[in-house]
Amino acid sequence: MVFGKMMFGLVLGNIASTLSNTEAFKVSFEEKLKATKAHMEDQAVPNDLRQKVVHYYDYIWLRNRGVDVSTLFQEAPRCLQEDISYGMTKTYLNGSSLFRGLPESFLKTLSTRLRLLFFLPGNYVLHRGDMGAEMYIIFRGEVESGYDNSDGEFVAETVMGEGKVIGEMSLTYSLPRRRSVRARRHTDIFALNRRDLLDLLEDFPAVREVIEQRSVLLFAHLGAPRHKDKERRSESLSARRSGTSQSSLTTDREQLVSRPRSPGVHAKHVLDMVLGI
């Protein structure tokens, strides 16, 4: 009987502790939402946009009780963090034309740079005409690709689901988005920023070279000039502007060919071609 009372007290104590922790999370989340609402009101944010923000916070609470999932494993060892993130994203990264078959050590580190984003039905992932700087991988849910017509209505052309990679070219080329993409239903998407990739490639020069070569092959139809075309154009511009001798141009060309190229170099030339500069 005494043992039963002890067990009963232990169970009640655990329940009270759980309720207390849940209540603390809820209070913290409500305070954050209250501060967000006050800020939007102070800045005169349009009512329809305010409702979108509130609905987003409601979804975050229903989804994970307001916990920031990106901070869950911050105190874990680095190798464990990489194993967890890579275990979640391995299939999707190997499905990318840029990253397929690259060394596992690179992919594991890359997986920790992915951010998990949540989109509600109708929320835009990207807009047509925006300068791309991120690649997206659909983790759960569905999105539709299309454009806004003259009446402001979205016209869907393609539906994409789990595992689909969107905007790979934005990791190596600064080009405007050709289509708008928005969520059809509640959708979880991994995002990789170009700057995060470039920073990581500084530690993986061999992988950087492979990605640069792949990006030229994959996106050449967008107007990426050949190396010889770029060299010829550079020589012509230099000769017109400064009257540099042909021997000097040849030396500069040899240095340009031998110097490692970054994705940003290719991006600028492609953008120049598109803009006619």
C-alpha positions in Angstrom: 0.0 0.0 0.0 2.9 2.4 0.8 4.5 1.5 -2.5 1.3 2.3 -4.3 1.1 5.7 -2.7 4.7 6.4 -3.6 4.0 5.5 -7.3 0.9 7.6 -7.3 2.8 10.6 -6.0 5.5 10.0 -8.6 3.0 9.9 -11.4 1.3 13.1 -10.2 4.6 14.8 -9.9 5.6 13.9 -13.5 2.2 15.1 -14.8 2.5 18.4 -12.9 6.1 18.9 -14.2 4.9 18.2 -17.8 2.0 20.6 -17.5 4.3 23.3 -16.0 6.8 23.0 -18.9 4.0 23.1 -21.5 2.5 26.1 -19.9 5.9 27.8 -19.8 6.4 27.2 -23.6 2.9 28.5 -24.2 3.4 31.7 -22.2 6.7 32.4 -24.0 5.1 31.7 -27.4 2.1 34.0 -26.7 4.4 36.8 -25.5 6.3 36.5 -28.8 3.1 36.6 -30.8 1.8 39.5 -28.8 5.0 41.5 -29.4 4.8 40.6 -33.1 1.2 41.9 -33.3 2.1 45.1 -31.5 5.0 45.7 -33.9 2.9 45.2 -37.0 0.3 47.6 -35.6 2.9 50.2 -34.9 4.3 49.9 -38.4 0.8 50.0 -40.0 1.2 46.6 -41.6 -1.9 45.9 -43.9 -4.5 43.8 -42.2 -4.4 40.9 -44.7 -0.7 40.6 -44.2 -1.2 40.6 -40.4 -3.6 37.7 -40.7 -1.1 35.8 -42.7 1.5 36.3 -39.9 -1.0 35.2 -37.2 -2.0 32.1 -39.2 1.7 31.2 -39.6 2.2 31.5 -35.8 -0.9 29.4 -35.2 0.5 26.7 -37.5 3.9 26.7 -35.8 2.2 26.2 -32.5 0.1 23.3 -33.7 3.1 21.8 -35.5 5.7 21.8 -32.8 4.3 23.8 -29.8 6.4 26.8 -30.8 9.8 25.1 -30.4 12.5 26.2 -32.8 13.5 22.9 -34.3 16.8 24.3 -35.6 18.0 24.7 -32.0 17.2 21.2 -30.8 20.6 19.6 -31.4 22.8 22.6 -30.9 24.4 21.2 -27.8 25.1 17.8 -29.4 28.6 17.0 -30.8 29.2 18.2 -34.3 29.5 14.8 -35.8 26.1 13.8 -34.3 24.5 17.0 -35.7 25.9 16.1 -39.1 24.6 12.5 -38.9 21.1 13.7 -37.9 20.8 16.3 -40.6 22.4 14.1 -43.3 20.1 11.3 -42.3 17.1 13.6 -43.0 18.4 15.0 -46.3 20.7 12.4 -47.8 18.1 11.2 -50.4 17.2 14.7 -51.4 20.8 15.9 -51.8 21.7 12.9 -53.9 18.7 13.8 -56.1 20.1 17.2 -56.9 22.0 17.5 -60.2 24.7 19.7 -58.6 25.3 17.5 -55.5 24.7 13.9 -56.7 27.7 11.6 -56.0 29.8 14.2 -54.2 32.0 13.1 -51.2 29.9 12.2 -48.1 32.1 14.4 -45.9 31.1 17.4 -48.0 27.4 16.4 -48.1 27.2 15.9 -44.3 28.6 19.3 -43.7 26.3 20.8 -46.4 23.3 19.2 -44.7 23.9 21.3 -41.6 23.5 24.5 -43.7 20.0 23.6 -44.8 17.2 25.5 -43.1 13.8 24.0 -42.6 11.0 26.4 -43.6 7.2 26.0 -43.1 4.7 27.3 -45.7 0.9 27.6 -45.4 -1.4 27.0 -48.3 -1.1 29.9 -50.7 2.1 31.2 -49.3 4.7 32.1 -51.9 8.1 30.3 -51.8 9.5 32.6 -54.5 8.2 35.3 -56.9 8.8 35.5 -60.6 11.4 38.1 -61.4 13.1 38.0 -58.0 16.9 37.6 -58.1 17.5 34.0 -56.9 19.9 33.3 -54.1 18.5 30.0 -52.6 17.8 26.5 -53.7 14.8 24.7 -52.2 14.0 21.0 -51.6 10.5 19.9 -50.8 10.5 17.8 -47.7 6.8 17.4 -47.2 3.7 18.7 -49.0 3.2 20.1 -52.5 3.9 23.4 -54.3 2.7 24.7 -57.7 4.8 26.6 -60.2 3.3 29.3 -62.5 2.7 33.0 -62.8 0.3 35.8 -61.9 -1.9 36.9 -64.8 -3.0 40.5 -65.5 -5.8 40.2 -63.0 -3.5 39.2 -60.2 -4.7 35.6 -60.2 -2.1 32.8 -59.9 -2.0 30.5 -63.0 -0.5 27.1 -62.0 1.5 25.3 -64.7 3.2 22.5 -62.7 2.7 20.7 -59.4 5.7 19.5 -57.5 5.9 17.2 -54.5 8.3 15.6 -52.0 11.9 15.4 -53.1 11.6 18.0 -55.9 14.6 20.4 -56.1 13.7 24.0 -57.0 16.1 26.8 -58.1 19.5 24.9 -58.3 20.8 27.5 -60.8 20.4 30.2 -58.1 23.4 28.7 -56.2 25.8 29.5 -59.0 24.1 32.1 -61.2 22.5 35.4 -60.2 19.5 35.3 -62.5 15.9 36.4 -62.1 13.4 33.7 -61.2 11.5 32.5 -64.3 8.4 31.3 -62.4 6.6 31.9 -59.2 6.2 29.0 -56.7 3.7 28.8 -53.9 2.5 26.1 -51.5 -0.7 24.1 -52.4 -1.0 22.9 -48.8 1.0 22.9 -45.6 4.5 22.3 -46.9 7.9 21.9 -45.3 10.9 22.9 -47.4 14.7 22.8 -46.9 16.4 26.0 -48.1 20.1 26.4 -49.0 21.5 29.9 -49.4 24.2 30.6 -52.0 26.4 32.4 -49.5 26.4 29.4 -47.2 27.4 27.2 -50.1 30.2 29.5 -51.2 31.6 29.7 -47.7 31.6 26.0 -47.4 33.3 25.5 -50.8 36.2 27.4 -49.5 37.1 24.3 -47.5 36.4 21.9 -50.4 38.3 23.3 -53.5 38.0 20.0 -55.4 34.2 19.9 -54.8 34.0 23.5 -55.9 35.6 22.7 -59.2 33.2 19.9 -59.8 30.2 22.1 -59.0 31.4 24.8 -61.3 31.8 22.4 -64.1 28.4 20.9 -63.6 26.7 24.3 -63.4 28.1 25.3 -66.7 26.9 22.0 -68.3 23.5 22.2 -66.7 22.7 25.8 -67.2 24.6 26.6 -70.4 21.2 27.0 -72.2 20.6 30.1 -70.1 23.4 31.9 -72.0 26.5 30.9 -70.1 29.4 31.9 -72.4 32.2 29.5 -73.1 35.7 30.1 -71.6 37.1 31.1 -74.9 34.3 33.6 -75.5 34.9 35.2 -72.1 38.7 35.4 -72.8 38.2 36.9 -76.2 35.7 39.4 -74.8 38.0 40.3 -71.9 40.9 40.9 -74.3 38.8 43.1 -76.6 37.6 45.3 -73.8 41.1 45.6 -72.3 42.6 46.5 -75.6 40.0 49.2 -76.3 40.2 50.8 -72.8 43.9 50.7 -72.0 45.7 49.9 -75.3 47.5 47.0 -73.6 49.9 45.1 -75.8 49.1 41.7 -77.2 51.9 40.1 -75.2 50.5 41.5 -72.0 47.0 40.2 -72.9 48.4 36.8 -73.5 50.1 36.7 -70.1 46.9 37.9 -68.4 44.9 35.3 -70.3 47.2 32.5 -69.1 46.8 33.7 -65.5 43.1 33.8 -65.9 42.9 30.3 -67.2 45.1 28.9 -64.4 43.3 30.8 -61.6 40.6 28.8 -59.9 37.1 30.1 -60.7 34.3 30.6 -58.3 30.6 30.2 -59.1 30.3 33.9 -58.7 32.5 34.5 -61.7 30.3 32.4 -63.9 27.2 34.1 -62.4 28.4 37.5 -63.4 29.1 36.6 -67.0 25.7 34.9 -67.4 24.0 38.0 -65.9 26.0 40.2 -68.3 24.8 38.1 -71.2 21.2 38.3 -70.2 21.3 42.0 -69.6 23.3 42.6 -72.8 26.1 44.4 -70.9 
